[in-house]
């Protein structure tokens, strides 16, 4: 009895051989076909910024390991005098807690944004901006304290001269990112409160009607800034 012949007419057609392999790797069907232009550009920006922060941290580690002069002890340099005693890294611990907490409020803001709960989204974005501003304020206090103690980009009173330049470069660059994030958080929160995304009102960061993707894109940036601080905290303050 003859067996029925199976056909593959339903199989997707495409270039064969090496041309097919190149077409598969060159297409954007799996990566960016469903992603918006704004989200794709934010991911590209975050990837490039990762390389910048990575270069800064590698330069810091290289300077620290290659200098023949003793590196200052972070537990002593970043200690605060409280109740007659020096408490090591207390300010840095508070700064880290505040910034990590802001990631939680930002994640909830994105969640409520896609639910179109305008009031909760606005409140959580403002809370995130407030926590970010508090972080920048504490960082400004830290800078003021170290400058008053004699730390400069070209030297410091506790040892290796590279300490000052590394500290101001890395923390200053990150602090600039946090400050920019706070400004844009306020801008997007204002637009959410004004129903710009619901009414398709023209303006900066306005998306299509009913889309709160700008809140999610802002969240991607903010989570990246928080993640970078974890590496700075580990390499600069705990090492």
Secondary structure, 3 states (H helix, E strand, C coil): CCCCCCCCCCCCCCCCHHHHHHHHHHCCCCCCCCCCHHHHHHHHHHHHHHHHHHHHHHHHHHHHHHCCCCCCCHHHHCCEEECCEEECCHHHHHHHHHHHHHHHHHHHHHHHHHCCCHHHHHHHHHHHHHHHHHHHHHHHHHHHHHHHCCCECCECCCCCCHHHHHHHHHHHHHHHHHHHHHHHHHHHHHHHHCCHHHHCCCCCCCCCCCCCHHHHHHHHHHHHHHHHHHHHHHHHHCC
